[in-house]
Amino acid sequence: MPAQTITLGIDLASQPNKTGFCAIRWGGPAPRLIRLDRGTVDGTGLHDKFLATTIRGLRDLGFDGAAVTKVAIDAPFGWPDPFVKALQINQDGGTWPLGIDEPRAPFERRETDRFIKEKTGKTPLSVSTDRIAYPAMRCAVILGDVAEDLGPKAVARDGSGLVCEVYPDPALRYWTADDPSGMGRREKYKGTAGTDRRSHLAATIATRAELEDPNGLLERCSLEDDYLDALVCALVARAAETNRTLLPIDRDSQSLACREGWIHHPCAPLNELANN
C-alpha cells in the first residue's frame, strides 16, 4: 500500500473566525475526510501561526503521522504586475502611469484572473480593488512564515511547491456541472439561501471522489459556505499535486504566475484524484 499523505484546504478569510479548514488523507483504500472546521480546530483559533505551523507539518490533528504534501489556499498569492509597478512610481513621487479616462483593467486583474474568466466564465475578485485584499495580505504573512522554515520554493506563487492558490467556486461548478445539484452560471451556493444546495453539492462531491466520511463531517457544509469551500480547496490541492490542474499556457504567463500567483483549476474528474 502506498504511503498515506494529507492535502489541506484553507478557505482564508480576513479573520480566523470565518476561515475554513479541511484535511483529506490519501493512500488508503479510499480518500478519507479527517478534518472539516471553521473558526477553530479543537478549541484553537485558525489564526496565522496555527495555519503556518500546520502547513509546515508541525501539527498532527489526527493525521496519524501522514505528511502534509499539498496545501491549497483560497486567497490571492500576489498582485497585478502593473498595479505593483504603478504603486512604486507613485510612492517615488511620479504620476500614475495612466491617462484620464483610460481603462484601469490592467491594474485590477492578474493574468490568472483573466485566464480563469476565459476558461470558466467566473471572474475572481480583484486583489487590488476589492475586499479580497485583506485575505491576500494575511496569506502573504502566512506564506512568509512558511518560507522562513521550508524555503522560498515551498511557497512559489505559481503553485509548484507545497502550496497553491485556488478559487473554489468555479472548481465546484466544474466537478458538479452534469449533476442535477449543479449550478447555473448565475446561481449561488453562499449564505442562508444556499443551505440545501450546499448539502446536495457536498454529497455529490463526496460520492464522485469516493470520499470516506466516518465522522459525518460533511453535514457541516450546510451550516456555512466556508466548510464547503475548504473541502473543495483540499480536493483541488490533490488535483494540483497529481498534475490535474490547468497551468500557464506560455512563457509570459509562466513568468507572471511566479510574481502574481496562479489559480489552480481542476481539469480531471474527482474519481481520478485517488490515482497518482
N, C-alpha and C positions, 0 to 999 in steps of 0.2 A: 504494500500500500504506500502511495507517495506521502511525503511529509505534509503535515497539515499546516496551513497558513491562514492568516487573518487579513481581510480587507476592511478598512474603516471608511465610513461615510460621515461627513460632517456638514450639516446644514448650518453654516456660520451666520449668526445674526450679530448685530452690533453689541448685544449684551448676552451674558451667559444664560439668562432665564428663558430666552427664546431660541437658543441653539439646540439643534437636533443632533443625535449621535447614534450611529449604528455600527455593529461589528458582525461580520459573517465569517464563519470558519469553512475553509475549503480543504479538500483532500481526503475526506471520509467517504462513506457510501453515497452521501448527498451533502450539498452545502447546508450549513446549519446556522440559523439566526441565533446569535449569542447575546447581543445587547441591542436594545432599541429604547433610547432615553431622550428626554428633553429637559433642559434646565439643570438637572443634577444626575449624577450616577452614584447610586448607593449613598446618597446624602451629601456628596461633594459637588459643588457647583462646577459647571462646564466653563470655567474661567480659562484664561490664556495658558497658564502654567500647566493646568491639568491636561489640556489638549496637546500642548507641546511635548510633555513627558510621555503621554500615551502614544503619540506618533513616533517618538524615539524608542518605543518598546520598553519603557521603564515601569509600566503598569500592566498587570495581567488581566484583571477584570473578567475572570472566568475563561481565559483563552487556553488554559491547560498547557502552557508552555509553547503554544504555536506562535510563530513570529509574525509581526505585522509587516507585510510585504508590499502593500499599496494602500494609499490613502487618497480619497477624493474629497475635495472641499468645494462647496458651493459659495464661492466668493472670487472676485477678480484677483488675479495674481499680479497685475500691473496696470499701467495707464496708457492711453494712446500716445504714441511717439510724438506726434505734432503738438499735443497738449503739453507734454513734459518740456519740450523744447521752447514752446511759447512762454511757459511759466518762467523758465530760466532767463529768457530775453527780457521779459517784463521785470523780473526781480533785479536784473542788472541795469535797469533804467531805460531800456529800449521800449519801442512801441510794439503793441501786439501785432504779430505778422498776419494780419487780416484786415482787408479794407471794409469800409462801411457797407452794410447790406450784402456782403459776400457770405456764401454758405459756411456754416460753422460745423458741418458734419465731420470733417477730419479731426476736429478736436473733441468730439463726443464719442466716437466709436473706434474700437480697435479692429484690427484685421480679423481676428477671430469672431468678433461680433457680427461683422459683415458676412463672414463665411457661414455662421450658424443661421443667420437670417435667410441666406440664399438656399441652404440645404433643408431647412425645417419650416420656414415661414415665421418663426418666433424671433423677436428682437430682444436680445439681452438688455438689461438696464445699463444706462451709461454710467461708467465708473467716475467720469469727470463731472457730471452734471446732476446725478440722481443720488438717492439715499444709499445706494449700494456702496458708495464711497466709504461709509462708516465700517461695514464689514471688511472692505478691502484694506483699510488701514489696520484693522485688527489682525487680518490674515498676514499682512506683512510682518507684524511683530512676532506672530507665532512661527512663521517660516524662518525668520531671522534667528530665533532661539534654536530651532531645529538645525539650521545651518552651522551654528557655532559648535554643535556637538557632532553632527554627521557630515559636515562639509557642504559646500555650495551645490554640488551635483545632485544631492538628495532633494533639493528644493528647486531644481531647474524649472523655470517658468513655462517651458514647453511641455512639462509633464513627463519628461523622460526619466526622472528619478523616482524617488519614493512617493512623492505627492503629485497630484494632478488637479487641474481646475475642471469643474463640471457645471452644467446647467440642467438640473433635474427635470424641469418642465418638458422640454422637447424630448428628452430621453424617455420619460414616462409615456409620452404620446407615441413615440416610435415603437416601444415594446408592447403597446396595447392597441395599436391602430386598427387591427382587424377584429377586435373583440367587441361585443355589444356594450361593454362598460367603457370602451374607448371614448375619447373626447373629440368633438368637432373643433375646428380651428379657433372658434371664439368661446368655446365652453371652458369653464374654470373648475378647479377642484379645491380651491382655497376657502378658508373661512367656514362659518357655521353652515352656510348653504351647501357646502361640499361634503358634509359628513358622510352621507350614504355613498356618494360617488367614490370617496377615498377608500371606504371599506371594500367596495367591488374592485377597485383598481389594485389594492394591496393583495386581495385574494387571487386576482388574475396573475399578477407578477409572481406570487409565491408558487402557484401551480406551474407556470411556464418555466420558472427557474428550478423547479423541483426542490424547493426550499423547505427544509425541516424547521418547524417552529414548536419545539416541545413545551415551551413555557407560555404559549399563547400571546406572544408579544405583538403580533400583527394587529391585534384588536385595538392597539393604541393609535393606529393610523386614523381611525375615525375621530379621535379627540382633537388633533391638531395636524395641520399640513406639514409641520416641521418633522414629525415622525416619518411620514411617507417620503418626504424629500431626502431625509437622511438614509432611508432604506435604498432609494434609487441611487444615491451617491455611492453607497457601498457596492452596489452591483456594477455601476459604471467603473469603479475602481478595478474590479475584476476584469471587466472588458478591456480597460486600458492595459492592465498587466499582461493580458494574453493577446495583445495586438488586435483587438476587435473594436477599435475606435478610429474615427476619421482624423487624419493627420494633415499638416500643411502640405499644399499641393506643389509648391515651387520653392526655390531658394530664397526669394524675397520674403515669402510668407514664413518660412522657417526662421529666418533672421529676426523678423518682427516677433514671432512667437517666443523667442528667447528673451525678449525685453518686455513685451506687452502681456504675455501669458497666452495660453491656448486652451479653449474649452474642448474637452474630450467628449465626443458624441458617439454613442454606440453604432456599430454597423453590422451586427450579427444578432440572431435571436437569443433569448435568455437561456434556452435549453443547451446552448453550446458553451456556456460560461464555465461549467464544471470540467470541461476539457482543457488541457494545456495547449 
